Amino acid sequence: MSLWLLDTHILLWALSNPERLDQSTRLLTFDPGEDVMFSAVNIWEIAIKSALGKVDFAFDASEIALEARRVGFDALPVLSSAAARVAHLMLLHRDPFDRLLIAKAIDSGARLITADRQLPAYSDLVTLIQPALPRRA
């Protein structure tokens, strides 16, 4: 069993629009035998980007945190060691939330699930998925 950390878009899709996830990611994410985690970084990103009016983040951050726990995801704490690790990452990506999630994955040995094509360059711990196309009505 691996430790899986969800990127913020993956967390939001898993909770609000699971058909956006490819089948294998959807199965892994909701497999009770897998250790699937979210982070305070995800909740912080949702809170900030929602307050800025970003459409992809039009969610209540506290409700997302509650729903994530309700479906069985565990909260992975962000320690100072992960925050400090950000300084040692190559500047391939400017988003501070993604950079901290990468550092957290490296720090904890978790596999980060993301749809962001820029992130795999940081570490072999990044699992890139191809989002499923939304179904048309």
C-alpha positions, 0 to 999 in steps of 0.5 A, a space after each residue: 500500500 502506498 501513501 497518496 496525496 491529492 493535488 487540490 484539483 484532484 481533491 475537488 474532482 474526487 469530492 464534487 465531480 468524480 467522473 472527471 477522474 480517470 477510472 483507475 484514479 477514481 477506484 484508487 481514491 475510494 479504495 478503503 485499502 489505500 491511504 489517501 490524504 489531503 493537506 491543509 495546503 489544499 484547504 488553504 488554496 481553496 479558501 484563497 482562490 475561492 475568495 478571489 472568485 476563481 471559478 474552479 475553486 467556488 467551494 467552501 473550504 471548511 465544507 471540503 475539509 469535512 467532506 474529505 474526512 467523511 469519505 475517508 481521506 486523512 489529513 496529512 499535516 504540513 510540517 516545517 521540514 516540508 515548508 523549508 524544502 520548498 526553498 530547495 525545489 527548482 523553480 519550474 512552477 510558480 504556484 506556491 500551493 503546488 510547490 508546497 504540495 510537492 515538498 510535502 510529498 517528498 518530505 513524507 514519501 507520498 505519491 502526489 496525484 495531479 493533472 498538472 503536467 509541470 509537476 512530474 519534473 520535480 519528483 518520481 513521486 508525482 503521478 500524472 493523470 489524464 482527466 476524463 472528459 466530462 460527459 455531455 448531456 
